[in-house]
Amino acid sequence: MPGSDHMAEKTNARAKLETVEPLGERVLIRKDEDKKRTKGGIELPDSVEIPTITGRIVAVSAQIEADDDFPIRQYDKVLFNPKRAIPVDFEADNQLFVVPIEDVVAVFRKVK
């Protein structure tokens, strides 16, 4: 069948996809788990969620990496605005998002 080789190539290309590289002024963030317990220790039912907007940088675009105005690196913990975050359907158990750099509002740093 003439079209079967083309379909096999597409399937193999998808199987080889192992990384997601953000482009432009964007970063890839793994969102932290939503909290199910308040700071006071009250357990919340599954139907109630406190939105968490913190996460870890998984990857930064080449443009961001080369720009000294953005002191952000892979594995940094960040606070971000999720409104324009684009979910990445890469792995079922990961909460990955491509986020414009202007929506990253803070980086958590350890005090030295």
Contact map, one row per residue, 1 for C-alpha under 8 A:
1111100000000000000000000000000000000000000000000000000000000000000000000000000000000000000000000000000000000000
1111110000000000000000000000000000000000000000000000000000000000000000000000000000000000000000000000000000000000
1111111000000000000000000000000000000000000000000000000000000000000000000000000000000000000000000000000000000000
1111111100000000000000000000000000000000000000000000000000000000000000000000000000000000000000000000000000000000
1111111110000000000000000000000000000000000000000000000000000000000000000000000000000000000000000000000000000000
0111111111000000000000000000000000000000000000000000000000000000000000000000000000000000000000000000000000000000
0011111111100000000000000000000000000000000000000000000000000000000000000000000000000000000000000000000000000000
0001111111110000000000000000000000000000000000000000000000000000000000000000000000000000000000000000000000000000
0000111111111000000000000000000000000000000000000000000000000000000000000000000000000000000000000000000000000000
0000011111111100000000000000000000000000000000000000000000000000000000000000000000000000000000000000000000000000
0000001111111110000000000000000000000000000000000000000000000000000000000000000000000000000000000000000000000000
0000000111111111000000000000000000000000000000000000000000000000000000000000000000000000000000000000000000000000
0000000011111111100000000000000000000000000000000000000000000000000000000000000000000000000000000000000000000000
0000000001111111100000000000000000000000000000000000000000000000000000000000000000000000000000000000000000000000
0000000000111111100000000000000000000000000000000000000000000000000000000000000000000000000000000000000000000000
0000000000011111110000000000000000000000000000000000000000000000000000000000000000000000000000000000000000000000
0000000000001111111000000000000000000000000000000000000000000000000000000000000000000000000000000000000000000000
0000000000000001111100000000000000000000000000000000000000000000000000000000000000000000000000000000000000000000
0000000000000000111110000000000000000000000000000000000000000000000000000000000000000000000000000000000000000000
0000000000000000011111000001000000000000000000000000000000100000000000000000000000000000000000000000000000000000
0000000000000000001111100001000000000000000000000000000000111000000000000000000000000000000000000000000000000000
0000000000000000000111110111000000000000000000000000000000111000000000000000000000000000000000000100000000000000
0000000000000000000011111110000000000000000000000000000000001110000000000000000000000000000000000000000000000000
0000000000000000000001111100000000000000000000000000000000001111000000000000000000000000000000000000000000000000
0000000000000000000000111110000000000000000000000000000000001011000000000000000000000000000000000001100000000000
0000000000000000000001111111000000000000000000000000000000011001000000000000000000000000000000000111100000000000
0000000000000000000001101111100000000000000000000000000011111001000000000000000000000000000000000111100000000000
0000000000000000000111000111110000000000000000000000000011110000000000000000000000000000000000011110000000000000
0000000000000000000000000011111000000000000000000000001111100000000000000000000000000000000000011110000000000000
0000000000000000000000000001111100000000000000000000001111000000000000000000000000000000000001111000000000000000
0000000000000000000000000000111110000000000000000001111100000000000000000000000000000000000000111000000000000000
0000000000000000000000000000011111000000000000000001111100000000000000000000000000000000000000100000000000000000
0000000000000000000000000000001111100000000000000001000000000000000000000000000000000000000000000000000000000000
0000000000000000000000000000000111110000000000001111000000000000000000000000000000000000000000000000000000000000
0000000000000000000000000000000011111100000000001111000000000000000000000000000000000000000000000000000000000000
0000000000000000000000000000000001111100001111011100000000000000000000000000000000000000000000000000000000000000
0000000000000000000000000000000000111111111100000000000000000000000000000000000000000000000000000000000000000000
0000000000000000000000000000000000111111111100000000000000000000000000000000000000000000000000000000000000000000
0000000000000000000000000000000000001111110000000000000000000000000000000000000000000000000000000000000000000000
0000000000000000000000000000000000001111110000000000000000000000000000000000000000000000000000000000000000000000
0000000000000000000000000000000000001111111000000000000000000000000000000000000000000000000000000000000000000000
0000000000000000000000000000000000001111111100000000000000000000000000000000000000000000000000000000000000000000
0000000000000000000000000000000000011100111110000000000000000000000000000000000000000000000000000000000000000000
0000000000000000000000000000000000011100011111011000000000000000000000000000000000000000000000000000000000000000
0000000000000000000000000000000000010000001111110000000000000000000000000000000000000000000000000000000000000000
0000000000000000000000000000000000010000000111111000000000000000000000000000000000000000000000000000000000000000
0000000000000000000000000000000000000000000011111000000000000000000000000000000000000000000000000000000000000000
0000000000000000000000000000000000010000000111111100000000000000000000000000000000000000000000000000000000000000
0000000000000000000000000000000001110000000101111110000000000000000000000000000000000000000000000000000000000000
0000000000000000000000000000000001110000000000011111000000000000000000000000000000000000000000000000000000000000
0000000000000000000000000000000001100000000000001111100000000000000000000000000000000000000000000000000000000000
0000000000000000000000000000001111100000000000000111110000000000000000000000000000000000000000000000000000000000
0000000000000000000000000000001100000000000000000011111000000000000000000000001111000000000000000000000000000000
0000000000000000000000000000001100000000000000000001111100000000000000000000111100000000000000000000000000000000
0000000000000000000000000000111100000000000000000000111110000000000000000000111100000000000000000000000000000000
0000000000000000000000000000111100000000000000000000011111000000000000000111110000000000000000000000000000000000
0000000000000000000000000011110000000000000000000000001111110000000000001111110000000000000000000000000000000000
0000000000000000000000000011110000000000000000000000000111110000000000000110000000000000000000000000000000000000
0000000000000000000111000011100000000000000000000000000011111000000000001100000000000000000000000000000000000000
0000000000000000000011000111000000000000000000000000000011111101100000001100000000000000000000000000000000000000
0000000000000000000011111110000000000000000000000000000000111111100000000000000000000000000000000000000000000000
0000000000000000000000110000000000000000000000000000000000011111110000000000000000000000000000000000000000000000
0000000000000000000000111000000000000000000000000000000000001111111000000000000000000000000000000000000000000000
0000000000000000000000011110000000000000000000000000000000011111111001000000000000000000000000000000000000000000
0000000000000000000000000000000000000000000000000000000000011111111101011000000000000000000000000000000000000000
0000000000000000000000000000000000000000000000000000000000000111111100000000000000000000000000000000000000000000
0000000000000000000000000000000000000000000000000000000000000011111111000000000000000000000000000000000000000000
0000000000000000000000000000000000000000000000000000000000000000111111100000000000000000000000000000000000000000
0000000000000000000000000000000000000000000000000000000000000000001111100000000000000000000000000000000000000000
0000000000000000000000000000000000000000000000000000000000000001101111110000000000000000000000000000000000000000
0000000000000000000000000000000000000000000000000000000000000000000111111000000000000000000000000000000000000000
0000000000000000000000000000000000000000000000000000000000000000100001111101000000000000000000000000000000100000
0000000000000000000000000000000000000000000000000000000010110000100000111111000000000000000000000000000000000000
0000000000000000000000000000000000000000000000000000000111110000000000011111000000000000000000000000000000000000
0000000000000000000000000000000000000000000000000000000111000000000000001111100000000000000000000000000000000000
0000000000000000000000000000000000000000000000000000000110000000000000011111110000000000000000000000000000110000
0000000000000000000000000000000000000000000000000000011110000000000000000011111000000000000000000000000000111000
0000000000000000000000000000000000000000000000000000011110000000000000000001111100000000000000000000000111110000
0000000000000000000000000000000000000000000000000000111000000000000000000000111110000000000000000000000111110000
0000000000000000000000000000000000000000000000000000111000000000000000000000011111000000000000000000001111000000
0000000000000000000000000000000000000000000000000000100000000000000000000000001111111000000000000000001110000000
0000000000000000000000000000000000000000000000000000100000000000000000000000000111111000000000000010001000000000
0000000000000000000000000000000000000000000000000000000000000000000000000000000011111000000000000000000000000000
0000000000000000000000000000000000000000000000000000000000000000000000000000000011111100000000000011001000000000
0000000000000000000000000000000000000000000000000000000000000000000000000000000011111110000000001111000000000000
0000000000000000000000000000000000000000000000000000000000000000000000000000000000011111000000001110000000000000
0000000000000000000000000000000000000000000000000000000000000000000000000000000000001111100000111100000000000000
0000000000000000000000000000000000000000000000000000000000000000000000000000000000000111110000111100000000000000
0000000000000000000000000000000000000000000000000000000000000000000000000000000000000011111100010000000000000000
0000000000000000000000000000000000000000000000000000000000000000000000000000000000000001111101010000000000000000
0000000000000000000000000000000000000000000000000000000000000000000000000000000000000000111111000000000000000000
0000000000000000000000000000000000000000000000000000000000000000000000000000000000000000111111100000000000000000
0000000000000000000000000000000000000000000000000000000000000000000000000000000000000000001111100000000000000000
0000000000000000000000000000010000000000000000000000000000000000000000000000000000000000011111110000000000000000
0000000000000000000000000000011100000000000000000000000000000000000000000000000000000011000111111000000000000000
0000000000000000000000000001111000000000000000000000000000000000000000000000000000000011110001111100000000000000
0000000000000000000000000001111000000000000000000000000000000000000000000000000000001111000000111110000000000000
0000000000000000000001000111100000000000000000000000000000000000000000000000000000001111000000011111000000000000
0000000000000000000000000111100000000000000000000000000000000000000000000000000001011100000000001111101100000000
0000000000000000000000001110000000000000000000000000000000000000000000000000000000011000000000000111111100000000
0000000000000000000000001110000000000000000000000000000000000000000000000000000000000000000000000011111100000000
0000000000000000000000000000000000000000000000000000000000000000000000000000000000000000000000000001111110000000
0000000000000000000000000000000000000000000000000000000000000000000000000000000111010000000000000011111110000000
0000000000000000000000000000000000000000000000000000000000000000000000000000011110000000000000000011111111100000
0000000000000000000000000000000000000000000000000000000000000000000000000000011110000000000000000000011111100000
0000000000000000000000000000000000000000000000000000000000000000000000000000011100000000000000000000000111110000
0000000000000000000000000000000000000000000000000000000000000000000000010001111000000000000000000000000111111000
0000000000000000000000000000000000000000000000000000000000000000000000000001111000000000000000000000000001111100
0000000000000000000000000000000000000000000000000000000000000000000000000000100000000000000000000000000000111110
0000000000000000000000000000000000000000000000000000000000000000000000000000000000000000000000000000000000011111
0000000000000000000000000000000000000000000000000000000000000000000000000000000000000000000000000000000000001111
0000000000000000000000000000000000000000000000000000000000000000000000000000000000000000000000000000000000000111
